[in-house]
Amino acid sequence: MKHPIKIAITGKIASGKSTVSEIIKNLGFLVFESDKEVNKLFRDKSIINKIKKLFLSKIKNLIKEDGSVNKILLGDYVFLKKDELKNLEDLIHPLLNEEKKKFIELNKKEKVLFFDIPLLFEKKLFSDYNFIIYLYVKKKIQEERVLKRKKMNKDKFEKILEAQNYSLEDYNKFISIMIDTSKDLDHIKKNLISFINKKVTHFD
C-alpha cells in the first residue's frame, strides 16, 4: 500500500472527534484537524474580506471590534438557511482542501496520517481514505455535550443535526471501525490501538 496510509476520523456533532484526535496524537501520530484549520482560515484577512462580501449586509455585528469574524453569529445564521450554508462551505472547503494537500505533502514520509473530517460523508470524501473511523454516541449524551458549548442551544443543535443528516446504511461498507465514545477513555483508546495494530501497522 502506498504511503502514507490515510485514515479519516468522522462522526456527527459532539461524537468525540476532538477527543479521539487527542488520543491518536498522544500515541505519536499526526492528525489533520479540520476545525482547527478552519479557525486559522477565519483569521486570514483575505478570507475575512470574502466573508464580509457574502454576509456583512445580512448579519448584524458580524465583524467584531478587533476585526475578526463573529463565528457564533455566522453559524446561527447559516444553519437556519441551507443556501447560505452552501455559500459559506463553497468558500471554505476548497481552501481547507488545499491545506490538507499541504499537510500530506509535508508529511509524505510518514507511514500513516490521520484526518479529522466532520463532513466526510456529506461531502462524499470517503474515497480519499484507506480506512475510516466512525464515532457515534447516544443522542442524550450527544445533546448534553453540545449544550455545554458556548452560545449553543437546543434549537441550534437540531439545525446542525439536520444539516448533518444522512443515512449511515449508505456508507457502512466504507467504515473500517465504529467506536461508541460514550464509553470511558481507556475503552476508546484500547479500541483505537487494536484497530491500528490490526489494520495499519501490518501494511507495507
C-alpha positions in Angstrom: 0.0 0.0 0.0 1.3 3.4 -0.9 2.4 5.6 2.0 1.2 7.5 3.8 -1.8 5.4 4.7 -4.7 7.9 5.1 -7.2 7.4 7.9 -10.3 9.5 8.4 -12.0 10.2 11.7 -15.6 11.2 11.3 -18.9 11.4 13.1 -21.7 13.9 13.8 -21.5 16.9 16.1 -20.2 16.0 19.6 -19.4 12.4 18.6 -15.9 12.8 20.2 -13.7 13.6 17.2 -11.5 16.1 19.1 -11.1 13.6 22.0 -10.1 10.8 19.6 -7.8 13.1 17.7 -6.0 13.9 21.0 -5.7 10.2 21.9 -4.2 9.5 18.4 -1.7 12.4 18.8 -0.7 11.1 22.2 0.0 7.7 20.5 2.6 9.5 18.4 0.6 10.0 15.1 -0.1 13.2 13.2 -3.6 14.4 12.8 -5.0 17.0 10.4 -7.8 18.6 12.4 -10.3 20.3 10.1 -11.9 22.5 12.7 -8.6 24.0 13.8 -7.6 24.6 10.2 -10.9 26.3 9.5 -10.3 28.6 12.6 -6.9 29.5 11.0 -8.6 30.4 7.7 -11.1 32.6 9.6 -8.1 34.6 10.8 -6.8 35.3 7.3 -7.6 38.9 6.2 -8.4 37.9 2.6 -10.9 35.3 3.9 -12.5 37.8 6.3 -13.0 40.1 3.3 -14.7 37.4 1.3 -16.9 36.5 4.3 -17.8 40.2 4.6 -18.8 40.3 0.9 -21.1 37.4 1.4 -22.7 38.1 4.8 -21.9 41.6 6.1 -25.2 43.1 4.8 -27.2 40.2 6.2 -25.7 39.7 9.7 -25.6 42.5 12.2 -22.4 42.7 14.2 -20.8 40.0 12.0 -17.3 41.6 12.4 -16.0 42.1 16.0 -14.2 45.3 17.2 -10.9 43.5 16.7 -11.7 42.9 13.0 -12.4 39.1 13.4 -15.5 37.3 12.3 -18.1 36.5 14.9 -18.3 32.8 14.1 -21.2 32.2 16.5 -23.4 34.8 14.8 -22.3 33.5 11.4 -23.1 29.9 12.4 -26.5 30.9 13.9 -27.4 32.5 10.5 -26.1 29.8 8.1 -27.6 26.8 9.9 -31.0 28.4 9.5 -30.6 28.9 5.8 -29.3 26.0 3.7 -28.4 28.1 0.7 -26.3 30.4 2.8 -24.6 27.4 4.5 -23.7 26.2 1.0 -22.3 29.7 0.1 -20.0 29.5 3.2 -19.0 25.9 2.5 -18.2 26.8 -1.2 -15.8 29.4 0.1 -14.2 27.4 2.9 -14.0 23.9 1.7 -11.7 24.4 -1.4 -9.3 26.3 0.9 -9.5 23.6 3.5 -8.7 21.0 0.8 -5.6 23.0 -0.1 -4.4 23.0 3.5 -5.0 19.2 3.6 -2.8 18.7 0.5 0.0 20.8 2.1 -0.3 18.6 5.2 0.0 15.4 3.2 3.0 16.8 1.2 4.8 18.0 4.3 4.4 14.6 6.0 4.6 12.3 2.9 7.3 10.2 4.6 5.1 9.2 7.4 3.7 5.6 7.3 0.2 6.8 8.4 -1.6 10.1 8.7 -5.0 10.7 10.4 -7.6 13.3 9.3 -10.4 14.6 11.5 -13.1 15.2 8.8 -16.5 16.2 10.2 -18.3 16.3 6.8 -16.7 13.2 5.3 -19.9 11.6 4.1 -21.9 14.8 3.4 -19.1 15.9 1.0 -18.6 12.4 -0.4 -14.9 12.4 0.6 -14.8 8.8 1.8 -12.9 7.5 -1.2 -9.9 9.7 -0.4 -9.0 7.5 2.6 -7.7 4.0 3.1 -9.6 3.5 6.4 -12.5 5.3 8.1 -13.0 5.5 11.9 -16.7 6.4 12.6 -17.6 7.8 16.0 -21.0 7.7 17.5 -22.8 8.4 20.8 -26.3 8.1 22.2 -28.4 11.2 21.4 -28.9 12.1 25.1 -25.1 12.2 25.7 -24.6 14.0 22.4 -27.1 16.7 23.4 -25.6 17.0 26.9 -22.1 17.6 25.3 -23.4 20.1 22.8 -25.4 22.2 25.2 -22.2 22.7 27.3 -20.7 24.6 24.4 -20.6 28.4 24.4 -23.7 30.1 22.8 -25.3 26.7 22.0 -29.0 25.9 22.4 -31.3 23.0 21.6 -32.7 24.7 18.5 -29.3 25.3 17.0 -28.3 21.8 17.9 -31.3 20.4 16.0 -30.5 22.6 13.0 -26.9 21.3 12.9 -28.1 17.7 13.1 -30.5 18.4 10.2 -27.6 19.8 8.2 -25.6 16.6 9.0 -28.5 14.3 8.0 -27.5 11.2 6.1 -28.3 7.5 6.2 -25.4 5.7 7.8 -26.5 2.5 6.0 -25.4 4.1 2.7 -21.8 4.3 4.0 -21.5 1.3 6.2 -19.4 -0.5 3.6 -16.8 2.2 3.8 -16.4 2.3 7.6 -13.5 0.3 9.0 -14.4 0.6 12.7 -17.2 2.1 14.7 -16.5 3.4 18.2 -19.0 4.4 20.8 -17.5 7.4 22.5 -19.9 7.3 25.4 -17.6 4.7 26.8 -14.7 5.7 29.1 -11.4 6.9 27.6 -9.5 3.7 28.3 -12.1 1.7 26.3 -11.8 4.1 23.4 -8.0 4.1 23.5 -7.9 0.3 23.6 -10.2 0.1 20.5 -8.0 2.6 18.6 -4.8 0.8 19.5 -6.3 -2.6 18.5 -7.5 -1.1 15.2 -4.1 0.5 14.4 -2.2 -2.7 15.2 -4.5 -5.0 13.2 -5.3 -2.8 10.2 -2.4 -0.3 9.9 0.9 -1.4 11.2 1.0 -4.6 9.2 0.7 -2.8 5.9 3.9 -2.3 3.9 
